[in-house]
Amino acid sequence: MLKRRKSLRLKSYDYSSSGAYFITVCSYKKGLLFGEVSNDQAITNSFGLTVKKCWDDLPNHYPQINLDSFIVMPNHVHGIVWLMHEAVGAGLRPAPTPLSEIVRAFKSFSGRRINELRKTPSLPVWQRNYYEHVIHDEEDLNKIREYITNNPLKWALDEENPANKQGHVGAGLRPAPIE
């Protein structure tokens, strides 16, 4: 029997509501899959570039979204997604797409393409869940944009950096080669 996981979502919040959402998605077992940080700059490899392309392509699949700040780090991504639900035609609206569907699609599209590149069908690329934060106001939005922009500057101290995990010895956690 599978252990039931605790939901990270707010119980009473409608995640298909119009608004801005900050998301973080981590690579499977937080492996350094997407590149490295060098001289306080995030340097993406071919897998990281694939992730960026899949992110940028999301509005082609979900025209009711706008993308904001985004960064690919060695073992995670941060991004801001705006859900925009407007009246269409004679007041008809398409059913809103929940944030979870957009994140699922992003993980699926990018995971499939990365597995094609590394010739490893069905190997996990992403962790099962993701972190989200409902952006409440312009001050919150600006702080998050700054956090995303400055994330490479803080990599040495980042809790997502495997070198900062207790008991880390570095084995098996080398960046994927840049192709």
Secondary structure as GFF3:
##gff-version 3
##sequence-region A 1 179
A	DSSP	beta_strand	19	26	.	.	.	ID=ss1
A	DSSP	three_ten_helix	28	30	.	.	.	ID=ss2
A	DSSP	beta_strand	35	38	.	.	.	ID=ss3
A	DSSP	beta_strand	41	44	.	.	.	ID=ss4
A	DSSP	alpha_helix	46	61	.	.	.	ID=ss5
A	DSSP	beta_strand	65	72	.	.	.	ID=ss6
A	DSSP	beta_strand	76	83	.	.	.	ID=ss7
A	DSSP	alpha_helix	99	118	.	.	.	ID=ss8
A	DSSP	beta_strand	131	134	.	.	.	ID=ss9
A	DSSP	alpha_helix	138	150	.	.	.	ID=ss10
A	DSSP	three_ten_helix	151	157	.	.	.	ID=ss11
A	DSSP	three_ten_helix	162	164	.	.	.	ID=ss12
###
